[in-house]
Amino acid sequence: MKYWEDFSKAQKLRHGPFEVSSELLDTLLDLLGENHPVHTDDEFARITGRSRRIVPGSVIHAVVNGLHMRYDGPAAVIGMRSTSWDFVRPMYPDEPHWLTIRVDGMSEVDELRGQVDLTCRVLDADGRVCTVSRTNALVFRRAAALGAVPSDGSALRGAS
């Protein structure tokens, strides 16, 4: 388990290559009920200026979170305070991509909790950015794992 103290500011990680296969994409689109033609129909996607159908943001979000957990291990996240996404260029199925993760900032909340600011980028085979996510997460500090309680006697909450 990774605690707040295990993160370090300016830490940079790179994982990949990975790809979302057409078969996996079809399964996820069906599971999610995502049927917009830009994700299901190559001809429609071409009309919108893409070379073919694209991977939707909901799938990109799930893949990024899964890769982060797979390669960096679970973290003692209490909750996500905020996450924002910028979709810079399309992510296409059946193409290699890489994930970069950077710790942009860290701050103490109290003796049991800290905040971590992360930026994740999905890059295509040419190193061009496809998506950027910025996340602020509330993470347990190691003392919380040892059974400590906040000095003010309050219960642990997702927000301070």
Order of alpha helices (4+ residues) and beta strands (2+ residues): beta-alpha-alpha-alpha-alpha-beta-beta-beta-beta-alpha
